[in-house]
Amino acid sequence: MQNSRYEGPRYEGRPLPRPGDEVVDQGLGFDVGTLLGRRRMLTVLGLGAVAAGLTACGASASSTTSPGEIPDETAGPYPGDGSNGPDVLEQSGVVRSDIRSSVGTGSATAQGVPMTLELTVTDMARAAMAGVAVYVWHCDREGRYSLYSEGLENENYLRGVQVADDRGTVRFTSVVPACYPGRWPHVHFEVYPDAADITDAGNAIATSQLALPQDVCTAVYATPGYAESVHNLSGITLDSDNVFGDDGGALQLATVTGDVASGYTVALTAAVDTTTEPSGGGAPGGPGGPPPGGAGERPAGPPPGN
């Protein structure tokens, strides 16, 4: 220990303010100092019990346990955020918790096995990002997307916005989406700094997708209305999916509780790095997956604005 009388544990040369706690529990001030100028710092901060082994001169850690930054993904060809035509985010009533029915000019209600969707947004120090606005959207039981699929151009169900509570959590009441050809069952979401920013897709600070576990999909798709999904699911895996295939959806696979009879609660924590430029977002025609006109068809034409 040169030029220092501090004999306690250190991390990256800095004394730990709470020597008896793990690195991730050193407080927001310590976390912010670690985060500055670094990308994906949760990989470093998630040292878990390894931090207890830091010596007086600062031993280096050799393993990580943290979930890491949520991957940026394309919003797909049918985001409905104004980036390629339809814009539900300018629609009165889009800030809502129950997204099963359309608002405004729409009148349809999506049918299917009930799903409560819980997304918790944190920064890279795992601090809750209270007040951020989260826009979610996904296909219906038949594999169709509102605003785009044939016959649903004037409907906007299964799309909505919620503002995160003090824990950084938003909750939506929805239905379990279908599996349509070429894509693993998923839910899209965009994170905005606050509700005032949702009218411009360019303001999104993160765009990603949530993957549903296979056992849940298998159980749901055995119920009426999901028949086509049984065949479609048999032709795809998380590893072969063109979005989740990079890592098998390691950071995007939801935790699910419940059953077909009572419905499911689908939960995911998404860590967002606000110090970097988002690389995902609306990319018409990208690997977000084409919505079928029915469960096994593509729409007759390209999406508006494409």
Backbone hydrogen bonds, N-H to C=O, Kabsch-Sander energy under -0.5 kcal/mol:
donor,donor_aa,acceptor,acceptor_aa,energy
4,S,1,M,-0.7
10,R,55,T,-0.9
11,Y,14,R,-2.8
14,R,11,Y,-2.0
16,L,9,P,-2.1
21,D,18,R,-2.3
25,D,22,E,-1.7
26,Q,23,V,-1.3
31,D,27,G,-2.2
32,V,28,L,-2.9
33,G,29,G,-1.7
34,T,30,F,-1.5
35,L,31,D,-2.3
36,L,32,V,-1.8
38,R,35,L,-2.4
43,T,40,R,-1.3
44,V,41,M,-1.0
45,L,41,M,-2.9
46,G,42,L,-2.1
47,L,45,L,-2.0
50,V,47,L,-1.9
51,A,48,G,-1.5
52,A,49,A,-1.4
53,G,50,V,-1.8
54,L,51,A,-1.9
58,G,55,T,-1.8
65,T,46,G,-2.7
66,S,46,G,-0.5
70,I,271,A,-2.7
73,E,207,T,-2.9
75,A,281,G,-2.6
82,G,86,P,-2.1
88,V,80,G,-2.7
89,L,80,G,-0.6
90,E,87,D,-0.9
91,Q,88,V,-1.8
94,V,91,Q,-1.6
96,R,94,V,-1.2
96,R,161,V,-1.4
99,I,97,S,-0.8
99,I,173,T,-2.2
102,S,108,A,-2.4
106,G,103,V,-1.5
110,A,100,R,-3.3
115,M,174,S,-2.6
116,T,264,Y,-3.2
117,L,115,M,-0.6
117,L,172,F,-3.0
118,E,116,T,-0.6
118,E,266,V,-3.3
119,L,117,L,-0.5
119,L,170,V,-2.0
120,T,268,L,-2.5
121,V,119,L,-0.5
121,V,168,G,-3.2
122,T,120,T,-0.5
122,T,270,A,-2.2
123,D,127,A,-2.3
126,R,123,D,-1.9
129,M,121,V,-2.6
130,A,128,A,-1.2
131,G,164,A,-1.7
132,V,129,M,-1.4
133,A,192,Y,-2.0
134,V,162,Q,-2.9
135,Y,133,A,-0.5
135,Y,190,E,-2.6
136,V,134,V,-0.5
136,V,160,G,-2.5
137,W,188,H,-1.8
138,H,158,L,-1.5
140,D,144,R,-2.4
141,R,111,Q,-0.6
143,G,140,D,-1.7
147,L,152,L,-2.7
147,L,155,E,-0.6
148,Y,145,Y,-1.3
149,S,145,Y,-2.5
152,L,149,S,-2.7
155,E,152,L,-1.5
158,L,99,I,-3.7
160,G,136,V,-1.9
161,V,94,V,-2.5
162,Q,134,V,-1.8
164,A,132,V,-3.1
165,D,169,T,-2.0
168,G,165,D,-2.4
170,V,119,L,-2.6
172,F,117,L,-2.3
173,T,97,S,-3.1
174,S,115,M,-3.3
174,S,172,F,-0.6
176,V,113,V,-2.5
178,A,140,D,-1.6
180,Y,178,A,-0.6
183,R,180,Y,-1.8
187,V,210,L,-1.9
188,H,137,W,-2.5
189,F,208,S,-2.2
190,E,135,Y,-2.5
191,V,206,A,-2.8
192,Y,133,A,-3.3
197,D,194,D,-1.5
198,I,195,A,-1.2
200,D,197,D,-1.4
201,A,81,D,-0.5
203,N,200,D,-2.4
204,A,201,A,-1.6
205,I,191,V,-3.0
206,A,191,V,-1.1
208,S,189,F,-2.6
210,L,187,V,-3.1
211,A,252,Q,-3.0
212,L,185,P,-1.8
217,C,213,P,-1.9
218,T,214,Q,-2.7
219,A,215,D,-1.8
220,V,216,V,-2.6
221,Y,217,C,-2.9
222,A,219,A,-0.7
223,T,220,V,-2.1
226,Y,223,T,-1.6
229,S,226,Y,-1.2
230,V,226,Y,-0.9
230,V,227,A,-1.0
231,H,227,A,-0.8
232,N,228,E,-2.1
233,L,229,S,-2.8
234,S,230,V,-1.2
235,G,231,H,-0.5
235,G,232,N,-1.0
236,I,233,L,-1.4
241,D,237,T,-1.3
245,G,241,D,-1.6
246,D,243,V,-0.5
247,D,244,F,-1.2
248,G,244,F,-1.2
249,G,244,F,-1.5
250,A,247,D,-0.7
252,Q,249,G,-1.3
253,L,249,G,-1.6
254,A,211,A,-2.6
254,A,252,Q,-0.6
255,T,267,A,-2.8
257,T,265,T,-1.9
259,D,263,G,-1.5
263,G,259,D,-2.2
264,Y,114,P,-2.2
265,T,257,T,-2.7
266,V,116,T,-3.2
266,V,264,Y,-0.6
267,A,255,T,-2.9
267,A,265,T,-0.5
268,L,118,E,-2.0
270,A,120,T,-3.1
270,A,268,L,-0.5
271,A,68,G,-0.5
271,A,269,T,-0.6
272,V,122,T,-3.0
274,T,272,V,-0.9
276,T,273,D,-0.9
281,G,73,E,-2.1
283,A,76,G,-0.6
286,G,283,A,-2.7
289,G,286,G,-1.0
293,G,297,E,-0.6
297,E,294,G,-0.7
306,N,303,P,-2.0
